Amino acid sequence: MREKAHFKRLSQYYDRSKMGYDSILGGSKHFGFYPKNKNISEKQAQILMQELVAKKLKITSKDVILDAGCGQGIVSIFLAKKYGCQIKGITILPFELKKANLLAKKLKITAKLNYFLMDYNKMSFNKRHFDCIYTTETLSHSINIGKTLKEFLRVLKKGGRIALFEYSIAEDNKFTKYELEILNKVIYSSAMSGLKQFRHDQFQNILKQAGFKDIKVENISENTKPSLNRLRKLALIPYLFIKLFHLQKNHPNLTSAVEFYKMVNKDLIRYNIYTAKK
């Protein structure tokens, strides 16, 4: 029952948000990477973040890769087109599956890509199927992080690599009462059930318990802050009315754009890259 309610909330969240993602982020659902002291566009920063996925996984043309939470296929299509690898993307949202397939067909890269309607807690892939697995801001939507990681381990080949581009948060007692209230509203409305398990400097222990080794964590919050600041500026005026009428729960993206920027500056929220091997 809890799982069914979670998936319903997740579907509702993305259904309400898809116009914003399309118009502001071009269909992408991840932040951009801004090198220090370099003035680049958001589009360039998005590409650099996608390049970072390839770099952290050490992708080759021989790799078979799982994109766990593939969205509309933005990252997987970029990687398959540039590196010639085979990528299988999974999502639980039918509209994303349709858009990913249409984009792959438009860019003539379908031979390298397959998309499936699938929950990453219950994958139908065989054991030791993939050389690499990555997530880009999707693992926090897992209702059971431990189970998801065990599934990743199951379908990963021996010596296989993972790269998880995900947020982490401080312990609840580090937040003010208001900050914690906002955080919980956003978590609920955006169905980010797993985020509370991504605690600063602790999530690597969950990876270790799941069976991964050679675990590394890189905090790239400063490199993603310009992306968040851009969203914050776009959200500022509408958020004045949202806050005035206490509607944060109904508008998690606008709320997080403004409120999370402050929390990132206080190191309450970080953007990390977790890498590990089987």
C-alpha positions as semicolon CSV with decimal commas, in nm:
position;residue;x (nm);y (nm);z (nm)
1;M;0,000;0,000;0,000
2;R;0,285;0,238;0,092
3;E;0,464;0,156;-0,234
4;K;0,150;0,217;-0,439
5;A;0,096;0,558;-0,274
6;H;0,462;0,647;-0,336
7;F;0,444;0,566;-0,707
8;K;0,120;0,761;-0,740
9;R;0,284;1,066;-0,579
10;L;0,591;1,028;-0,800
11;S;0,380;1,007;-1,113
12;Q;0,175;1,312;-1,009
13;Y;0,492;1,509;-0,932
14;Y;0,650;1,447;-1,272
15;D;0,324;1,496;-1,455
16;R;0,289;1,842;-1,297
17;S;0,657;1,922;-1,350
18;K;0,716;1,808;-1,708
19;M;0,631;2,145;-1,865
20;G;0,882;2,319;-1,638
21;Y;1,155;2,064;-1,708
22;D;1,096;2,093;-2,082
23;S;1,087;2,473;-2,096
24;I;1,364;2,553;-1,847
25;L;1,597;2,251;-1,869
26;G;1,523;2,123;-2,218
27;G;1,380;1,800;-2,083
28;S;1,682;1,730;-1,864
29;K;1,640;1,658;-1,494
30;H;1,989;1,723;-1,363
31;F;2,195;2,027;-1,271
32;G;2,483;2,158;-1,478
33;F;2,852;2,145;-1,380
34;Y;3,024;2,484;-1,375
35;P;3,406;2,478;-1,359
36;K;3,552;2,728;-1,113
37;N;3,595;3,082;-1,250
38;K;3,455;2,989;-1,590
39;N;3,162;3,173;-1,747
40;I;2,955;2,923;-1,946
41;S;2,590;2,874;-2,039
42;E;2,356;2,635;-1,861
43;K;2,348;2,419;-2,175
44;Q;2,728;2,390;-2,170
45;A;2,718;2,313;-1,799
46;Q;2,463;2,037;-1,860
47;I;2,691;1,880;-2,120
48;L;2,987;1,900;-1,880
49;M;2,782;1,716;-1,618
50;Q;2,704;1,443;-1,871
51;E;3,074;1,426;-1,959
52;L;3,143;1,383;-1,589
53;V;2,921;1,072;-1,583
54;A;3,138;0,923;-1,858
55;K;3,458;1,024;-1,681
56;K;3,359;0,879;-1,343
57;L;3,248;0,550;-1,502
58;K;3,547;0,538;-1,741
59;I;3,308;0,451;-2,022
60;T;3,430;0,262;-2,329
61;S;3,249;0,164;-2,648
62;K;3,236;-0,198;-2,525
63;D;3,038;-0,119;-2,211
64;V;2,676;-0,218;-2,150
65;I;2,537;0,046;-1,915
66;L;2,223;0,087;-1,703
67;D;2,070;0,434;-1,671
68;A;1,860;0,385;-1,358
69;G;1,589;0,649;-1,382
70;C;1,655;0,755;-1,740
71;G;1,398;1,033;-1,766
72;Q;1,350;1,146;-2,125
73;G;1,680;0,995;-2,233
74;I;1,889;1,313;-2,234
75;V;2,196;1,166;-2,060
76;S;2,182;0,818;-2,213
77;I;2,146;0,951;-2,568
78;F;2,439;1,189;-2,521
79;L;2,663;0,911;-2,386
80;A;2,563;0,651;-2,646
81;K;2,612;0,898;-2,929
82;K;2,952;1,023;-2,811
83;Y;3,107;0,705;-2,670
84;G;2,937;0,431;-2,872
85;C;2,836;0,234;-2,562
86;Q;2,517;0,029;-2,529
87;I;2,274;0,179;-2,276
88;K;1,954;0,042;-2,129
89;G;1,742;0,302;-1,955
90;I;1,460;0,234;-1,714
91;T;1,179;0,453;-1,584
92;I;0,844;0,393;-1,418
93;L;0,683;0,683;-1,607
94;P;0,524;0,593;-1,945
95;F;0,542;0,950;-2,083
96;E;0,920;0,954;-2,025
97;L;0,960;0,623;-2,204
98;K;0,776;0,759;-2,505
99;K;0,983;1,080;-2,516
100;A;1,313;0,894;-2,477
101;N;1,231;0,664;-2,769
102;L;1,121;0,955;-2,988
103;L;1,440;1,151;-2,914
104;A;1,662;0,848;-2,982
105;K;1,486;0,794;-3,313
106;K;1,517;1,163;-3,406
107;L;1,892;1,158;-3,338
108;K;1,934;0,821;-3,517
109;I;2,090;0,643;-3,222
110;T;1,829;0,373;-3,155
111;A;2,074;0,087;-3,227
112;K;2,265;0,176;-2,910
113;L;1,967;0,237;-2,681
114;N;1,681;0,044;-2,525
115;Y;1,428;0,190;-2,284
116;F;1,207;-0,009;-2,048
117;L;0,915;0,063;-1,817
118;M;1,066;-0,084;-1,502
119;D;1,113;-0,026;-1,129
120;Y;1,480;-0,035;-1,029
121;N;1,381;-0,228;-0,714
122;K;1,246;-0,513;-0,929
123;M;1,451;-0,532;-1,247
124;S;1,400;-0,815;-1,496
125;F;1,763;-0,811;-1,616
126;N;1,978;-1,118;-1,559
127;K;2,257;-1,130;-1,303
128;R;2,590;-0,972;-1,401
129;H;2,437;-0,804;-1,707
130;F;2,593;-0,455;-1,689
131;D;2,946;-0,314;-1,689
132;C;2,832;0,018;-1,539
133;I;2,532;0,176;-1,367
134;Y;2,462;0,543;-1,310
135;T;2,192;0,763;-1,160
136;T;2,151;1,136;-1,208
137;E;1,941;1,274;-0,922
138;T;1,698;0,981;-0,931
139;L;1,803;0,750;-0,648
140;S;1,643;0,973;-0,385
141;H;1,308;0,863;-0,534
142;S;1,371;0,504;-0,421
143;I;1,131;0,391;-0,150
144;N;1,390;0,136;-0,034
145;I;1,752;0,243;-0,095
146;G;1,900;-0,079;0,044
147;K;1,687;-0,292;-0,187
148;T;1,773;-0,075;-0,487
149;L;2,147;-0,100;-0,421
150;K;2,119;-0,478;-0,383
151;E;1,948;-0,489;-0,723
152;F;2,228;-0,276;-0,871
153;L;2,481;-0,519;-0,727
154;R;2,289;-0,818;-0,866
155;V;2,281;-0,695;-1,226
156;L;2,637;-0,558;-1,219
157;K;2,927;-0,767;-1,347
158;K;3,217;-0,847;-1,115
159;G;3,442;-0,541;-1,111
160;G;3,158;-0,332;-1,255
161;R;3,137;0,040;-1,175
162;I;2,866;0,268;-1,044
163;A;2,841;0,647;-1,037
164;L;2,559;0,806;-0,840
165;F;2,505;1,179;-0,888
166;E;2,289;1,254;-0,585
167;Y;2,215;1,501;-0,305
168;S;2,292;1,451;0,061
169;I;2,152;1,632;0,363
170;A;2,265;1,713;0,715
171;E;2,110;1,549;1,021
172;D;1,764;1,684;1,109
173;N;1,893;1,865;1,419
174;K;2,113;2,089;1,202
175;F;1,808;2,244;1,035
176;T;1,593;2,514;1,189
177;K;1,231;2,424;1,254
178;Y;1,125;2,620;0,944
179;E;1,398;2,466;0,723
180;L;1,303;2,115;0,831
181;E;0,937;2,185;0,766
182;I;1,019;2,303;0,411
183;L;1,250;2,008;0,351
184;N;0,984;1,759;0,457
185;K;0,720;1,926;0,239
186;V;0,944;1,906;-0,067
187;I;1,042;1,546;0,008
188;Y;0,677;1,443;0,037
189;S;0,548;1,635;-0,267
190;S;0,829;1,524;-0,496
191;A;0,824;1,163;-0,368
192;M;1,191;1,177;-0,266
193;S;1,139;0,905;-0,007
194;G;1,504;0,798;-0,004
195;L;1,659;1,140;0,056
196;K;1,660;1,102;0,436
197;Q;1,906;0,812;0,393
198;F;2,151;1,033;0,204
199;R;2,316;1,192;0,507
200;H;2,641;1,387;0,477
201;D;2,945;1,162;0,505
202;Q;2,730;0,860;0,587
203;F;2,576;0,731;0,264
204;Q;2,901;0,558;0,174
205;N;2,836;0,327;0,472
206;I;2,507;0,221;0,312
207;L;2,695;0,146;-0,010
208;K;2,945;-0,062;0,185
209;Q;2,668;-0,253;0,364
210;A;2,509;-0,330;0,028
211;G;2,835;-0,494;-0,084
212;F;3,016;-0,227;-0,284
213;K;3,386;-0,153;-0,247
214;D;3,640;0,116;-0,348
215;I;3,381;0,376;-0,248
216;K;3,463;0,742;-0,309
217;V;3,262;1,059;-0,248
218;E;3,315;1,394;-0,417
219;N;3,127;1,705;-0,307
220;I;3,064;1,923;-0,614
221;S;2,809;2,158;-0,458
222;E;3,006;2,469;-0,557
223;N;3,007;2,356;-0,920
224;T;2,629;2,307;-0,926
225;K;2,539;2,621;-0,733
226;P;2,518;2,843;-1,047
227;S;2,249;2,608;-1,185
228;L;2,049;2,633;-0,866
229;N;2,098;3,009;-0,852
230;R;1,959;3,041;-1,205
231;L;1,649;2,847;-1,101
232;R;1,624;3,054;-0,782
233;K;1,612;3,379;-0,980
234;L;1,338;3,242;-1,205
235;A;1,137;3,124;-0,903
236;L;1,174;3,429;-0,675
237;I;0,865;3,627;-0,779
238;P;0,614;3,337;-0,800
239;Y;0,754;3,203;-0,474
240;L;0,657;3,524;-0,293
241;F;0,291;3,430;-0,345
242;I;0,351;3,060;-0,275
243;K;0,509;3,145;0,059
244;L;0,247;3,407;0,143
245;F;-0,037;3,155;0,104
246;H;0,162;2,857;0,248
247;L;0,142;2,661;-0,077
248;Q;0,494;2,512;-0,070
249;K;0,359;2,158;-0,061
250;N;0,181;2,218;-0,393
251;H;0,487;2,371;-0,563
252;P;0,795;2,169;-0,461
253;N;1,015;2,279;-0,752
254;L;0,965;2,652;-0,701
255;T;1,000;2,605;-0,326
256;S;1,321;2,404;-0,349
257;A;1,471;2,646;-0,603
258;V;1,449;2,931;-0,351
259;E;1,476;2,760;-0,014
260;F;1,735;2,495;-0,103
261;Y;1,973;2,758;-0,238
262;K;1,997;2,899;0,115
263;M;2,042;2,551;0,258
264;V;2,324;2,470;0,014
265;N;2,502;2,787;0,126
266;K;2,475;2,663;0,487
267;D;2,605;2,316;0,390
268;L;2,272;2,161;0,488
269;I;2,240;2,019;0,138
270;R;2,522;1,897;-0,084
271;Y;2,553;1,766;-0,437
272;N;2,779;1,460;-0,448
273;I;2,922;1,202;-0,683
274;Y;2,943;0,857;-0,527
275;T;3,155;0,604;-0,714
276;A;3,215;0,241;-0,626
277;K;3,284;-0,105;-0,768
278;K;3,137;-0,452;-0,725
